[in-house]
Structure formats: C-alpha cells, structure tokens
Amino acid sequence: MRVLVTHLPANNTPDLLPNEILLSIFKYINSHDLLYNVANVCKRWHILTQDSSLWRSRSIDDEDMLMNDLQLLALAPTLNRVSLHTDFPKDEVLSALLSGSKDLQSLKLHFREGPLSVPQLKDLLPAFPNLRSLDLQLPSASHDQALFSAFHALIKLESLRLTGFVSPVSELLNAITVHCISLHTLHLVDCLIFFRDEHLVALVSDGRPWKSLKLVTYFISEAAYNYFACLKELQQLALIKCKSLTEENLLQIASLPHLTELTISENCLLSSSGLSTCFQIQPMASLLDIDLTVYRADDDVALAIATTCSQLVRLRLAMCLLTDDGLRSIILNASKLQDLDLECNIIRGQCLYLIPNHLPNLIRLNIHLCYNVLVNLNEIVARLTTLKIIDPAGIVLAGRAVKSNRSFAAK
C-alpha cells in the first residue's frame, strides 16, 4: 500500500494521535515514504519513524532502489534483509551499506557489472556479524587468504549461497565451515569446482546438522557418500554434474529420513533402471520436490516417481526422455502436484486434457520446446482457472483466476 504524507495544516496537528496508533499506521507505509515523507511532517513524527519496531522485519530490494538513490540503505535505522540485483556501482552500494544498520540478518548482493573484489568483500563481511543468510557473487580468484579471513566474523551465519566463481575452492570451504559454526545450508551455484575429496569429506563429516547442500562437482568418493548417508537432518540435496553417482550411492541418500528435496541433474551415467529402482523405495515417499533436469529419466522413472512420491508438489523433468506414457502416469497419480516442468520432451500431450480432473492443485505447467504438443491448451486453462501454461513457443497462457489476481495486484 502506498501512502503519501505531507506537512499538515496548523489546525490539524498530528499530536492528537498517541504514539501507539501512529506506529500502527506507519508500519503499513513503505520504507521510501516513511523516511522521505512521513519523517518530514514534524519532529515528533521524524523520531517515530526511527522506532525499531517499524524496521525490525523490513527489507529493501530492487523495487525500493528504483524509487530513490542508495541513501535509503544508509538512512534506515535497522533492517532485516537487503536483496539487490542491481546496476548501481559496486563502490556506491558498499559505501551505503557500511554507513547503515549493522543488524542486518539477510544479505543478497548481485551486480550486473560483476562481483565485488576481494578487498571490498574484506570490508563488507566483517561489518555484519549478525548475518544469518548470505547470497554473493565471488570473484574468479577466490583462493585469496584475505577472502578466507573475511568469513571469520560470521559465526551466526546459517545459510550461504555462492555464485559464479572459478577456483580450487577446498581451502575456501574449509575456512568457511571452520569459522561459520552455525552454517547448515550451503549452495554453490554456477561454479566450476575442483574439490579435493578430503575437504568434501571434512565438509559433510564435521558433525553439524546440515539441512541443505547444493554441490556442483564431477567426482565424489565412496567415503564422502558414506558420510552423506549420516546426515540425518538433511532436507535438501542437489548433486549436479556428478559423474561418480551410482545406484548404491543413491540408495544411501534415499534412506535419509527428512529429505524432502532432491536434485540430480546433468548426470548421464546413472541408468534409468537404476534411478527408477531408487524411487520405488519407501523413504522416497516423503519427497516434495524432485529435479532431474538434463537427465536420462524416461517413462519408467516417471512411473516410479508418480506411484511412490504421493506428496510431490514440484517435479522438473526438463530435457529428459519422457513420452505420453510417463506423463499419463504423473497426471493420474501425483494429485498434489503444483509445478510441473516438462520443457523439451517428446510428448504429444493428449493426456494433458486429464489435468483439470486429476491435478486440481497444478498452478504451473511448462511445455516450452515440446513441439509435438498440438492440443488445445486454452481449453485446459479454461477448465482449470488457476493454471498457467508456458506453451511450446514460450507464450504464457493463464486461466481466469490467474488473470484476475494479476489485475488486482496491478491496482
């Protein structure tokens, strides 16, 4: 809700309202208007806009940055979260952050001009010792000792996502896991990673209750896989490009009692029969999210997933070997599915007409590049009004309820 406040006339003084009521109103005003409009009404309102109760749960993201300059980062008395994918110069963003609140809980920084330098990261990270979540681009040369030491202050850090660096990262991971003692979620994205296996073993065997691991690596040894099976608190696991994964390894992973999200992508060595066997064991029934993008997953795998994983909410089988037989299995059995990605498969799609009756919760269907699909997709979204379909040409077809929600949001 956008609320604009200007100076009030003399006969309509803001002092008539108690602080508690004003604060309850101010909490609905966006950060920009709070600092640049409400704070200028009078001295009392300026003081109230600095009240920590108004800022404890606030975030600043790209939309806020479009409204004004970076001073918003510096002026906010405290912030919970900053999330930026920005065109602003890196040194200006860094300066504004360092001038603002140091109580930040969550920080995401991505620059279109490239990552922060090691000296900039060395200035930035120690300034926010209360961070619990961090999402960063790292420079290509990520083996600088100065960078390792920059993570030493982040003892409260619980979730770390690092993007787009090329480095032998074993030493960096070692420095992070030794000092970030609260860390339980680690995602390494779009990184060319050369693990030394002893460091990977150290990563998964240090005794901490890992909840989420996303690793892009070509080789994991049997010793490391044995430790993966001991991560009893693990909820999310992604192994990307890993050529060493075997059926036995996957069976070890499948036995994890709390695993709800599993990604095994860009791996062409594990056979379809081995994968379908793994998805038939009982612990897999708890999975809510499966991603097998760029994999040899075929109709047998789809049938195993559909019949075993009855709680499944999200399924990605993009660029696999799925035909209409496998798709029919999914539609008839995975009744709780909300998001289904079938991009670039060889389906014809006649069974898509079954979706409104059998997948009533589906809100997104991606059949981009499935050029053999010739069914009337408009008929499907007309029957299931909450559904959005990305058609073979990449055009979005939306049901009536989706369009209504968009119109309401625009207003």
DRENLO-153791 format. One record per residue (C-alpha): residue number from 1; residue in one letter; chain; z, x, y. Coordinates in pm, whole numbers, plus 50000, padded with zeros to 5 digits. Layout:
# DRENLO-153791
[rec NUM, 'A', 'A', [Z, X, Y]]
...
//
This chain:
# DRENLO-153791
[rec 1, 'M', 'A', [50000, 50000, 50000]]
[rec 2, 'R', 'A', [49901, 50141, 50338]]
[rec 3, 'V', 'A', [50146, 50069, 50618]]
[rec 4, 'L', 'A', [50091, 50197, 50970]]
[rec 5, 'V', 'A', [50379, 50210, 51214]]
[rec 6, 'T', 'A', [50353, 50292, 51583]]
[rec 7, 'H', 'A', [50604, 50302, 51868]]
[rec 8, 'L', 'A', [50786, 49970, 51903]]
[rec 9, 'P', 'A', [50829, 49791, 52237]]
[rec 10, 'A', 'A', [51166, 49829, 52407]]
[rec 11, 'N', 'A', [51275, 49471, 52330]]
[rec 12, 'N', 'A', [51217, 49516, 51956]]
[rec 13, 'T', 'A', [51445, 49807, 51872]]
[rec 14, 'P', 'A', [51447, 49949, 51518]]
[rec 15, 'D', 'A', [51825, 49993, 51546]]
[rec 16, 'L', 'A', [51863, 49626, 51447]]
[rec 17, 'L', 'A', [51799, 49715, 51081]]
[rec 18, 'P', 'A', [52055, 49912, 50876]]
[rec 19, 'N', 'A', [51955, 50240, 50716]]
[rec 20, 'E', 'A', [51957, 50099, 50363]]
[rec 21, 'I', 'A', [51698, 49833, 50447]]
[rec 22, 'L', 'A', [51478, 50075, 50637]]
[rec 23, 'L', 'A', [51484, 50321, 50347]]
[rec 24, 'S', 'A', [51395, 50044, 50103]]
[rec 25, 'I', 'A', [51091, 49966, 50321]]
[rec 26, 'F', 'A', [50994, 50328, 50378]]
[rec 27, 'K', 'A', [50970, 50401, 50005]]
[rec 28, 'Y', 'A', [50652, 50189, 49990]]
[rec 29, 'I', 'A', [50480, 50388, 50265]]
[rec 30, 'N', 'A', [50254, 50674, 50163]]
[rec 31, 'S', 'A', [50355, 51031, 50240]]
[rec 32, 'H', 'A', [50099, 51083, 50515]]
[rec 33, 'D', 'A', [50203, 50776, 50717]]
[rec 34, 'L', 'A', [50570, 50846, 50657]]
[rec 35, 'L', 'A', [50550, 51194, 50811]]
[rec 36, 'Y', 'A', [50289, 51139, 51080]]
[rec 37, 'N', 'A', [50354, 50779, 51195]]
[rec 38, 'V', 'A', [50693, 50645, 51090]]
[rec 39, 'A', 'A', [50869, 50970, 51183]]
[rec 40, 'N', 'A', [50735, 50942, 51539]]
[rec 41, 'V', 'A', [50874, 50595, 51613]]
[rec 42, 'C', 'A', [51217, 50719, 51720]]
[rec 43, 'K', 'A', [51469, 50993, 51648]]
[rec 44, 'R', 'A', [51662, 50777, 51400]]
[rec 45, 'W', 'A', [51351, 50695, 51201]]
[rec 46, 'H', 'A', [51249, 51060, 51204]]
[rec 47, 'I', 'A', [51583, 51151, 51045]]
[rec 48, 'L', 'A', [51547, 50874, 50786]]
[rec 49, 'T', 'A', [51201, 50992, 50683]]
[rec 50, 'Q', 'A', [51363, 51319, 50575]]
[rec 51, 'D', 'A', [51605, 51142, 50340]]
[rec 52, 'S', 'A', [51582, 51299, 49995]]
[rec 53, 'S', 'A', [51581, 50957, 49824]]
[rec 54, 'L', 'A', [51234, 50893, 49970]]
[rec 55, 'W', 'A', [51089, 51215, 49835]]
[rec 56, 'R', 'A', [51262, 51283, 49506]]
[rec 57, 'S', 'A', [50985, 51120, 49300]]
[rec 58, 'R', 'A', [50690, 51172, 49534]]
[rec 59, 'S', 'A', [50367, 51351, 49450]]
[rec 60, 'I', 'A', [50093, 51497, 49664]]
[rec 61, 'D', 'A', [49743, 51504, 49520]]
[rec 62, 'D', 'A', [49382, 51538, 49632]]
[rec 63, 'E', 'A', [49378, 51194, 49795]]
[rec 64, 'D', 'A', [49665, 51289, 50024]]
[rec 65, 'M', 'A', [49485, 51608, 50123]]
[rec 66, 'L', 'A', [49181, 51408, 50235]]
[rec 67, 'M', 'A', [49397, 51230, 50491]]
[rec 68, 'N', 'A', [49521, 51535, 50670]]
[rec 69, 'D', 'A', [49550, 51909, 50659]]
[rec 70, 'L', 'A', [49773, 52119, 50441]]
[rec 71, 'Q', 'A', [50070, 52073, 50671]]
[rec 72, 'L', 'A', [50164, 51777, 50456]]
[rec 73, 'L', 'A', [50272, 52027, 50188]]
[rec 74, 'A', 'A', [50484, 52216, 50436]]
[rec 75, 'L', 'A', [50639, 51914, 50611]]
[rec 76, 'A', 'A', [50755, 51718, 50307]]
[rec 77, 'P', 'A', [51133, 51777, 50276]]
[rec 78, 'T', 'A', [51116, 51776, 49896]]
[rec 79, 'L', 'A', [50853, 51692, 49638]]
[rec 80, 'N', 'A', [50847, 51617, 49268]]
[rec 81, 'R', 'A', [50484, 51704, 49198]]
[rec 82, 'V', 'A', [50181, 51868, 49360]]
[rec 83, 'S', 'A', [49844, 51826, 49186]]
[rec 84, 'L', 'A', [49538, 51973, 49357]]
[rec 85, 'H', 'A', [49179, 52041, 49255]]
[rec 86, 'T', 'A', [49075, 52148, 49597]]
[rec 87, 'D', 'A', [48816, 52303, 49826]]
[rec 88, 'F', 'A', [49085, 52430, 50064]]
[rec 89, 'P', 'A', [49102, 52810, 50093]]
[rec 90, 'K', 'A', [49346, 52961, 49846]]
[rec 91, 'D', 'A', [49543, 53157, 50103]]
[rec 92, 'E', 'A', [49598, 52845, 50318]]
[rec 93, 'V', 'A', [49721, 52639, 50022]]
[rec 94, 'L', 'A', [49950, 52923, 49916]]
[rec 95, 'S', 'A', [50093, 52954, 50267]]
[rec 96, 'A', 'A', [50160, 52580, 50293]]
[rec 97, 'L', 'A', [50329, 52569, 49952]]
[rec 98, 'L', 'A', [50551, 52865, 50032]]
[rec 99, 'S', 'A', [50650, 52702, 50363]]
[rec 100, 'G', 'A', [50751, 52375, 50197]]
[rec 101, 'S', 'A', [51008, 52249, 49949]]
[rec 102, 'K', 'A', [51116, 52483, 49672]]
[rec 103, 'D', 'A', [51246, 52200, 49450]]
[rec 104, 'L', 'A', [50903, 52127, 49304]]
[rec 105, 'Q', 'A', [50916, 52008, 48941]]
[rec 106, 'S', 'A', [50543, 51998, 48861]]
[rec 107, 'L', 'A', [50255, 52206, 49000]]
[rec 108, 'K', 'A', [49884, 52187, 48923]]
[rec 109, 'L', 'A', [49652, 52417, 49119]]
[rec 110, 'H', 'A', [49280, 52443, 49059]]
[rec 111, 'F', 'A', [49046, 52587, 49322]]
[rec 112, 'R', 'A', [48672, 52535, 49322]]
[rec 113, 'E', 'A', [48629, 52884, 49465]]
[rec 114, 'G', 'A', [48811, 53040, 49170]]
[rec 115, 'P', 'A', [49166, 53126, 49060]]
[rec 116, 'L', 'A', [49445, 53282, 49260]]
[rec 117, 'S', 'A', [49468, 53658, 49245]]
[rec 118, 'V', 'A', [49748, 53838, 49063]]
[rec 119, 'P', 'A', [49925, 53928, 49394]]
[rec 120, 'Q', 'A', [49904, 53563, 49504]]
[rec 121, 'L', 'A', [50048, 53443, 49173]]
[rec 122, 'K', 'A', [50323, 53702, 49201]]
[rec 123, 'D', 'A', [50420, 53548, 49537]]
[rec 124, 'L', 'A', [50382, 53188, 49423]]
[rec 125, 'L', 'A', [50556, 53152, 49087]]
[rec 126, 'P', 'A', [50897, 53309, 49163]]
[rec 127, 'A', 'A', [50924, 53082, 49469]]
[rec 128, 'F', 'A', [50954, 52772, 49248]]
[rec 129, 'P', 'A', [51222, 52846, 48986]]
[rec 130, 'N', 'A', [51279, 52474, 48915]]
[rec 131, 'L', 'A', [50926, 52413, 48786]]
[rec 132, 'R', 'A', [50915, 52219, 48459]]
[rec 133, 'S', 'A', [50538, 52176, 48438]]
[rec 134, 'L', 'A', [50269, 52426, 48545]]
[rec 135, 'D', 'A', [49889, 52399, 48526]]
[rec 136, 'L', 'A', [49699, 52703, 48655]]
[rec 137, 'Q', 'A', [49374, 52890, 48653]]
[rec 138, 'L', 'A', [49433, 53256, 48581]]
[rec 139, 'P', 'A', [49217, 53547, 48695]]
[rec 140, 'S', 'A', [48999, 53714, 48434]]
[rec 141, 'A', 'A', [49210, 54029, 48431]]
[rec 142, 'S', 'A', [49524, 53860, 48300]]
[rec 143, 'H', 'A', [49687, 54166, 48149]]
[rec 144, 'D', 'A', [49840, 54295, 48473]]
[rec 145, 'Q', 'A', [50211, 54373, 48439]]
[rec 146, 'A', 'A', [50267, 54215, 48780]]
[rec 147, 'L', 'A', [50140, 53886, 48640]]
[rec 148, 'F', 'A', [50374, 53908, 48342]]
[rec 149, 'S', 'A', [50673, 53953, 48571]]
[rec 150, 'A', 'A', [50569, 53654, 48786]]
[rec 151, 'F', 'A', [50670, 53423, 48500]]
[rec 152, 'H', 'A', [51017, 53571, 48458]]
[rec 153, 'A', 'A', [51182, 53330, 48704]]
[rec 154, 'L', 'A', [51051, 53016, 48533]]
[rec 155, 'I', 'A', [51338, 52969, 48290]]
[rec 156, 'K', 'A', [51324, 52588, 48329]]
[rec 157, 'L', 'A', [50952, 52565, 48255]]
[rec 158, 'E', 'A', [50882, 52318, 47973]]
[rec 159, 'S', 'A', [50504, 52269, 47984]]
[rec 160, 'L', 'A', [50238, 52533, 48060]]
[rec 161, 'R', 'A', [49861, 52489, 48078]]
[rec 162, 'L', 'A', [49646, 52796, 48149]]
[rec 163, 'T', 'A', [49273, 52765, 48211]]
[rec 164, 'G', 'A', [48966, 52981, 48217]]
[rec 165, 'F', 'A', [49066, 53342, 48172]]
[rec 166, 'V', 'A', [48920, 53616, 47954]]
[rec 167, 'S', 'A', [49178, 53859, 47835]]
[rec 168, 'P', 'A', [49366, 54000, 47539]]
[rec 169, 'V', 'A', [49648, 53754, 47608]]
[rec 170, 'S', 'A', [49900, 53856, 47346]]
[rec 171, 'E', 'A', [50108, 54051, 47599]]
[rec 172, 'L', 'A', [50092, 53765, 47849]]
[rec 173, 'L', 'A', [50205, 53511, 47589]]
[rec 174, 'N', 'A', [50482, 53742, 47481]]
[rec 175, 'A', 'A', [50607, 53776, 47840]]
[rec 176, 'I', 'A', [50589, 53400, 47893]]
[rec 177, 'T', 'A', [50766, 53297, 47573]]
[rec 178, 'V', 'A', [51041, 53557, 47610]]
[rec 179, 'H', 'A', [51136, 53454, 47964]]
[rec 180, 'C', 'A', [51038, 53085, 47977]]
[rec 181, 'I', 'A', [51314, 52988, 47738]]
[rec 182, 'S', 'A', [51272, 52610, 47786]]
[rec 183, 'L', 'A', [50900, 52609, 47710]]
[rec 184, 'H', 'A', [50796, 52360, 47441]]
[rec 185, 'T', 'A', [50435, 52276, 47540]]
[rec 186, 'L', 'A', [50160, 52538, 47565]]
[rec 187, 'H', 'A', [49791, 52460, 47626]]
[rec 188, 'L', 'A', [49528, 52732, 47660]]
[rec 189, 'V', 'A', [49204, 52573, 47781]]
[rec 190, 'D', 'A', [48852, 52718, 47811]]
[rec 191, 'C', 'A', [48986, 53062, 47737]]
[rec 192, 'L', 'A', [48832, 53337, 47530]]
[rec 193, 'I', 'A', [49137, 53450, 47343]]
[rec 194, 'F', 'A', [49191, 53758, 47132]]
[rec 195, 'F', 'A', [49525, 53706, 46959]]
[rec 196, 'R', 'A', [49688, 53986, 46775]]
[rec 197, 'D', 'A', [49826, 53799, 46481]]
[rec 198, 'E', 'A', [50175, 53942, 46510]]
[rec 199, 'H', 'A', [50203, 53786, 46855]]
[rec 200, 'L', 'A', [50085, 53448, 46730]]
[rec 201, 'V', 'A', [50343, 53467, 46452]]
[rec 202, 'A', 'A', [50605, 53552, 46714]]
[rec 203, 'L', 'A', [50488, 53258, 46923]]
[rec 204, 'V', 'A', [50539, 52999, 46650]]
[rec 205, 'S', 'A', [50840, 53159, 46482]]
[rec 206, 'D', 'A', [51074, 53219, 46774]]
[rec 207, 'G', 'A', [51289, 52919, 46683]]
[rec 208, 'R', 'A', [51219, 52699, 46984]]
[rec 209, 'P', 'A', [51140, 52327, 46925]]
[rec 210, 'W', 'A', [50770, 52337, 47010]]
[rec 211, 'K', 'A', [50634, 51988, 47087]]
[rec 212, 'S', 'A', [50274, 52066, 47180]]
[rec 213, 'L', 'A', [50043, 52361, 47110]]
[rec 214, 'K', 'A', [49675, 52387, 47201]]
[rec 215, 'L', 'A', [49514, 52713, 47093]]
[rec 216, 'V', 'A', [49158, 52841, 47110]]
[rec 217, 'T', 'A', [49136, 53124, 46863]]
[rec 218, 'Y', 'A', [48894, 53235, 46594]]
[rec 219, 'F', 'A', [49148, 53355, 46340]]
[rec 220, 'I', 'A', [49497, 53260, 46231]]
[rec 221, 'S', 'A', [49654, 53432, 45932]]
[rec 222, 'E', 'A', [49830, 53270, 45637]]
[rec 223, 'A', 'A', [50160, 53399, 45775]]
[rec 224, 'A', 'A', [50107, 53211, 46101]]
[rec 225, 'Y', 'A', [50003, 52892, 45920]]
[rec 226, 'N', 'A', [50323, 52912, 45718]]
[rec 227, 'Y', 'A', [50519, 52912, 46043]]
[rec 228, 'F', 'A', [50318, 52616, 46177]]
[rec 229, 'A', 'A', [50450, 52414, 45883]]
[rec 230, 'C', 'A', [50805, 52490, 46004]]
[rec 231, 'L', 'A', [50751, 52339, 46350]]
[rec 232, 'K', 'A', [50924, 52015, 46260]]
[rec 233, 'E', 'A', [50940, 51886, 46621]]
[rec 234, 'L', 'A', [50568, 51938, 46686]]
[rec 235, 'Q', 'A', [50398, 51623, 46816]]
[rec 236, 'Q', 'A', [50062, 51757, 46936]]
[rec 237, 'L', 'A', [49850, 52031, 46780]]
[rec 238, 'A', 'A', [49500, 52147, 46875]]
[rec 239, 'L', 'A', [49318, 52426, 46691]]
[rec 240, 'I', 'A', [48978, 52495, 46849]]
[rec 241, 'K', 'A', [48711, 52734, 46717]]
[rec 242, 'C', 'A', [48946, 52840, 46439]]
[rec 243, 'K', 'A', [48726, 52958, 46151]]
[rec 244, 'S', 'A', [49015, 53052, 45922]]
[rec 245, 'L', 'A', [49147, 52697, 45876]]
[rec 246, 'T', 'A', [49143, 52593, 45509]]
[rec 247, 'E', 'A', [49224, 52271, 45327]]
[rec 248, 'E', 'A', [49558, 52419, 45218]]
[rec 249, 'N', 'A', [49641, 52510, 45579]]
[rec 250, 'L', 'A', [49556, 52160, 45699]]
[rec 251, 'L', 'A', [49773, 52008, 45427]]
[rec 252, 'Q', 'A', [50063, 52220, 45555]]
[rec 253, 'I', 'A', [50001, 52092, 45907]]
[rec 254, 'A', 'A', [49965, 51734, 45786]]
[rec 255, 'S', 'A', [50319, 51743, 45647]]
[rec 256, 'L', 'A', [50473, 51776, 45994]]
[rec 257, 'P', 'A', [50694, 51465, 46030]]
[rec 258, 'H', 'A', [50649, 51396, 46403]]
[rec 259, 'L', 'A', [50283, 51489, 46451]]
[rec 260, 'T', 'A', [50103, 51215, 46648]]
[rec 261, 'E', 'A', [49805, 51401, 46800]]
[rec 262, 'L', 'A', [49572, 51632, 46607]]
[rec 263, 'T', 'A', [49262, 51814, 46733]]
[rec 264, 'I', 'A', [49044, 52023, 46503]]
[rec 265, 'S', 'A', [48717, 52088, 46683]]
[rec 266, 'E', 'A', [48426, 52331, 46685]]
[rec 267, 'N', 'A', [48512, 52439, 46330]]
[rec 268, 'C', 'A', [48216, 52428, 46091]]
[rec 269, 'L', 'A', [48379, 52594, 45788]]
[rec 270, 'L', 'A', [48626, 52337, 45654]]
[rec 271, 'S', 'A', [48429, 52097, 45431]]
[rec 272, 'S', 'A', [48402, 51725, 45490]]
[rec 273, 'S', 'A', [48553, 51655, 45147]]
[rec 274, 'G', 'A', [48849, 51880, 45222]]
[rec 275, 'L', 'A', [48905, 51710, 45555]]
[rec 276, 'S', 'A', [48885, 51358, 45408]]
[rec 277, 'T', 'A', [49136, 51458, 45137]]
[rec 278, 'C', 'A', [49383, 51573, 45402]]
[rec 279, 'F', 'A', [49353, 51250, 45598]]
[rec 280, 'Q', 'A', [49445, 51046, 45292]]
[rec 281, 'I', 'A', [49799, 51183, 45259]]
[rec 282, 'Q', 'A', [50082, 50964, 45385]]
[rec 283, 'P', 'A', [50216, 51175, 45679]]
[rec 284, 'M', 'A', [49877, 51131, 45848]]
[rec 285, 'A', 'A', [49955, 50759, 45883]]
[rec 286, 'S', 'A', [50164, 50837, 46192]]
[rec 287, 'L', 'A', [49874, 50988, 46388]]
[rec 288, 'L', 'A', [49790, 50810, 46714]]
[rec 289, 'D', 'A', [49519, 51045, 46842]]
[rec 290, 'I', 'A', [49256, 51236, 46641]]
[rec 291, 'D', 'A', [48986, 51460, 46790]]
[rec 292, 'L', 'A', [48720, 51607, 46559]]
[rec 293, 'T', 'A', [48459, 51679, 46827]]
[rec 294, 'V', 'A', [48171, 51909, 46717]]
[rec 295, 'Y', 'A', [48260, 51899, 46352]]
[rec 296, 'R', 'A', [48104, 51807, 46018]]
[rec 297, 'A', 'A', [48306, 51487, 45996]]
[rec 298, 'D', 'A', [48100, 51229, 45808]]
[rec 299, 'D', 'A', [48142, 50876, 45673]]
[rec 300, 'D', 'A', [48394, 50986, 45407]]
[rec 301, 'V', 'A', [48615, 51136, 45677]]
[rec 302, 'A', 'A', [48581, 50822, 45889]]
[rec 303, 'L', 'A', [48682, 50605, 45592]]
[rec 304, 'A', 'A', [48985, 50823, 45516]]
[rec 305, 'I', 'A', [49098, 50809, 45879]]
[rec 306, 'A', 'A', [49041, 50436, 45912]]
[rec 307, 'T', 'A', [49229, 50342, 45595]]
[rec 308, 'T', 'A', [49520, 50587, 45632]]
[rec 309, 'C', 'A', [49583, 50613, 46008]]
[rec 310, 'S', 'A', [49672, 50249, 46073]]
[rec 311, 'Q', 'A', [49847, 50327, 46405]]
[rec 312, 'L', 'A', [49548, 50510, 46554]]
[rec 313, 'V', 'A', [49492, 50449, 46927]]
[rec 314, 'R', 'A', [49233, 50715, 47016]]
[rec 315, 'L', 'A', [48957, 50864, 46799]]
[rec 316, 'R', 'A', [48699, 51122, 46905]]
[rec 317, 'L', 'A', [48411, 51185, 46665]]
[rec 318, 'A', 'A', [48160, 51312, 46920]]
[rec 319, 'M', 'A', [47874, 51524, 46783]]
[rec 320, 'C', 'A', [47968, 51462, 46420]]
[rec 321, 'L', 'A', [47769, 51324, 46122]]
[rec 322, 'L', 'A', [47871, 50960, 46142]]
[rec 323, 'T', 'A', [47641, 50676, 46031]]
[rec 324, 'D', 'A', [47686, 50298, 46040]]
[rec 325, 'D', 'A', [47881, 50302, 45712]]
[rec 326, 'G', 'A', [48153, 50519, 45863]]
[rec 327, 'L', 'A', [48152, 50324, 46188]]
[rec 328, 'R', 'A', [48193, 49996, 45999]]
[rec 329, 'S', 'A', [48498, 50141, 45820]]
[rec 330, 'I', 'A', [48656, 50228, 46154]]
[rec 331, 'I', 'A', [48587, 49889, 46311]]
[rec 332, 'L', 'A', [48719, 49692, 46012]]
[rec 333, 'N', 'A', [49038, 49895, 45959]]
[rec 334, 'A', 'A', [49157, 50063, 46283]]
[rec 335, 'S', 'A', [49271, 49744, 46455]]
[rec 336, 'K', 'A', [49492, 49916, 46716]]
[rec 337, 'L', 'A', [49217, 50145, 46844]]
[rec 338, 'Q', 'A', [49184, 50159, 47224]]
[rec 339, 'D', 'A', [48947, 50453, 47280]]
[rec 340, 'L', 'A', [48654, 50541, 47052]]
[rec 341, 'D', 'A', [48419, 50832, 47130]]
[rec 342, 'L', 'A', [48102, 50846, 46918]]
[rec 343, 'E', 'A', [47881, 51047, 47153]]
[rec 344, 'C', 'A', [47568, 51198, 46997]]
[rec 345, 'N', 'A', [47590, 51047, 46646]]
[rec 346, 'I', 'A', [47315, 50897, 46429]]
[rec 347, 'I', 'A', [47445, 50540, 46424]]
[rec 348, 'R', 'A', [47219, 50236, 46466]]
[rec 349, 'G', 'A', [47506, 50016, 46576]]
[rec 350, 'Q', 'A', [47454, 49672, 46421]]
[rec 351, 'C', 'A', [47822, 49672, 46324]]
[rec 352, 'L', 'A', [47918, 49706, 46692]]
[rec 353, 'Y', 'A', [47895, 49325, 46709]]
[rec 354, 'L', 'A', [48213, 49322, 46495]]
[rec 355, 'I', 'A', [48419, 49490, 46770]]
[rec 356, 'P', 'A', [48538, 49179, 46962]]
[rec 357, 'N', 'A', [48687, 49028, 46645]]
[rec 358, 'H', 'A', [48823, 49341, 46478]]
[rec 359, 'L', 'A', [48910, 49579, 46765]]
[rec 360, 'P', 'A', [49064, 49345, 47026]]
[rec 361, 'N', 'A', [49253, 49631, 47195]]
[rec 362, 'L', 'A', [48948, 49854, 47250]]
[rec 363, 'I', 'A', [48906, 49939, 47618]]
[rec 364, 'R', 'A', [48657, 50228, 47597]]
[rec 365, 'L', 'A', [48359, 50294, 47371]]
[rec 366, 'N', 'A', [48140, 50600, 47427]]
[rec 367, 'I', 'A', [47798, 50593, 47255]]
[rec 368, 'H', 'A', [47627, 50826, 47502]]
[rec 369, 'L', 'A', [47324, 51000, 47344]]
[rec 370, 'C', 'A', [47328, 50766, 47042]]
[rec 371, 'Y', 'A', [46963, 50679, 47100]]
[rec 372, 'N', 'A', [46921, 50486, 46773]]
[rec 373, 'V', 'A', [47154, 50214, 46901]]
[rec 374, 'L', 'A', [46939, 49918, 47009]]
[rec 375, 'V', 'A', [47191, 49630, 47001]]
[rec 376, 'N', 'A', [47269, 49407, 47299]]
[rec 377, 'L', 'A', [47572, 49583, 47446]]
[rec 378, 'N', 'A', [47604, 49326, 47726]]
[rec 379, 'E', 'A', [47677, 49062, 47465]]
[rec 380, 'I', 'A', [47965, 49272, 47332]]
[rec 381, 'V', 'A', [48131, 49326, 47673]]
[rec 382, 'A', 'A', [48080, 48957, 47749]]
[rec 383, 'R', 'A', [48285, 48870, 47440]]
[rec 384, 'L', 'A', [48549, 49144, 47487]]
[rec 385, 'T', 'A', [48603, 49134, 47862]]
[rec 386, 'T', 'A', [48848, 49427, 47873]]
[rec 387, 'L', 'A', [48595, 49668, 47720]]
[rec 388, 'K', 'A', [48398, 49941, 47897]]
[rec 389, 'I', 'A', [48097, 50086, 47713]]
[rec 390, 'I', 'A', [47916, 50409, 47801]]
[rec 391, 'D', 'A', [47566, 50335, 47669]]
[rec 392, 'P', 'A', [47315, 50586, 47519]]
[rec 393, 'A', 'A', [47174, 50662, 47865]]
[rec 394, 'G', 'A', [47519, 50723, 48013]]
[rec 395, 'I', 'A', [47528, 50391, 48202]]
[rec 396, 'V', 'A', [47866, 50217, 48211]]
[rec 397, 'L', 'A', [47875, 49852, 48103]]
[rec 398, 'A', 'A', [48201, 49676, 48183]]
[rec 399, 'G', 'A', [48349, 49344, 48079]]
[rec 400, 'R', 'A', [48451, 49082, 48332]]
[rec 401, 'A', 'A', [48820, 49176, 48323]]
[rec 402, 'V', 'A', [48738, 49542, 48396]]
[rec 403, 'K', 'A', [48524, 49441, 48695]]
[rec 404, 'S', 'A', [48799, 49211, 48825]]
[rec 405, 'N', 'A', [49053, 49493, 48808]]
[rec 406, 'R', 'A', [48817, 49722, 49000]]
[rec 407, 'S', 'A', [48769, 49460, 49271]]
[rec 408, 'F', 'A', [49144, 49409, 49302]]
[rec 409, 'A', 'A', [49205, 49785, 49324]]
[rec 410, 'A', 'A', [48939, 49819, 49594]]
[rec 411, 'K', 'A', [49111, 49555, 49804]]
//
